[in-house]
């Protein structure tokens, strides 16, 4: 665990030593895919519960629209990044 923490500290120091634009690019390259996968996982959990509660036939399940969870998490990520960039 100590070695992993030292590695992470090294990564943080390396990112902090970069200029503003490379920092933004690096953080976006890491944060956007993580947020996308987290939003997709949460969307599936919520959709699964909605499908189970509605007891739709199998053919109707594919026609369900994506929930608002994905878009709200991406909006939250955008607001966090905007706040981070304007500090």
PLY file of the C-alpha trace (Angstrom):
ply
format ascii 1.0
element vertex 87
property float x
property float y
property float z
element edge 86
property int vertex1
property int vertex2
end_header
0.00 0.00 0.00
2.86 2.35 0.84
4.34 1.85 -2.62
1.01 2.63 -4.30
0.68 5.82 -2.24
4.21 6.89 -3.17
3.43 6.25 -6.84
0.23 8.33 -6.60
2.13 11.16 -4.89
4.63 11.08 -7.75
1.83 11.29 -10.31
0.26 14.24 -8.46
3.57 16.06 -8.28
4.21 15.43 -11.97
0.76 16.77 -12.95
1.16 19.77 -10.63
4.48 20.58 -12.31
2.87 20.87 -15.73
1.43 24.07 -17.16
-2.26 24.93 -16.91
-3.30 23.65 -20.34
-1.53 20.26 -20.01
-3.08 19.88 -16.54
-6.56 20.46 -17.93
-5.96 18.02 -20.79
-4.59 15.35 -18.43
-7.41 15.74 -15.91
-10.06 15.69 -18.63
-8.46 12.62 -20.22
-8.78 10.82 -16.89
-12.01 12.29 -15.48
-14.31 12.16 -18.51
-13.99 8.38 -19.13
-14.32 7.66 -15.40
-17.42 9.85 -15.16
-18.86 8.30 -18.32
-18.45 4.74 -17.00
-19.76 5.69 -13.54
-22.79 7.38 -15.11
-23.42 4.36 -17.33
-23.21 1.97 -14.38
-25.56 4.11 -12.29
-27.89 4.45 -15.27
-28.05 0.66 -15.64
-28.77 0.19 -11.94
-31.57 2.77 -12.03
-32.96 1.45 -15.32
-32.88 -2.12 -14.01
-34.96 -1.08 -11.03
-37.41 0.80 -13.23
-37.71 -2.16 -15.60
-38.26 -4.57 -12.72
-40.92 -2.32 -11.20
-42.76 -1.78 -14.48
-42.61 -5.48 -15.49
-42.42 -4.64 -19.18
-42.30 -7.39 -21.77
-38.83 -8.23 -23.11
-39.50 -6.46 -26.42
-40.37 -3.21 -24.61
-37.19 -3.10 -22.55
-34.97 -2.17 -25.49
-37.26 0.75 -26.33
-36.81 2.42 -22.94
-35.01 5.77 -23.19
-31.79 6.42 -21.31
-32.43 7.97 -17.94
-31.42 11.48 -16.95
-28.73 10.08 -14.63
-26.05 9.99 -17.34
-26.62 13.60 -18.35
-26.85 14.87 -14.78
-23.55 13.22 -13.81
-21.85 14.67 -16.88
-23.26 18.10 -15.99
-21.93 17.68 -12.45
-18.50 16.79 -13.84
-18.59 19.90 -16.03
-19.49 22.12 -13.08
-16.71 20.62 -10.95
-14.17 21.16 -13.72
-15.42 24.70 -14.29
-15.06 25.45 -10.58
-11.60 23.90 -10.56
-10.46 25.95 -13.56
-11.76 29.26 -12.16
-10.07 28.99 -8.74
0 1
1 2
2 3
3 4
4 5
5 6
6 7
7 8
8 9
9 10
10 11
11 12
12 13
13 14
14 15
15 16
16 17
17 18
18 19
19 20
20 21
21 22
22 23
23 24
24 25
25 26
26 27
27 28
28 29
29 30
30 31
31 32
32 33
33 34
34 35
35 36
36 37
37 38
38 39
39 40
40 41
41 42
42 43
43 44
44 45
45 46
46 47
47 48
48 49
49 50
50 51
51 52
52 53
53 54
54 55
55 56
56 57
57 58
58 59
59 60
60 61
61 62
62 63
63 64
64 65
65 66
66 67
67 68
68 69
69 70
70 71
71 72
72 73
73 74
74 75
75 76
76 77
77 78
78 79
79 80
80 81
81 82
82 83
83 84
84 85
85 86
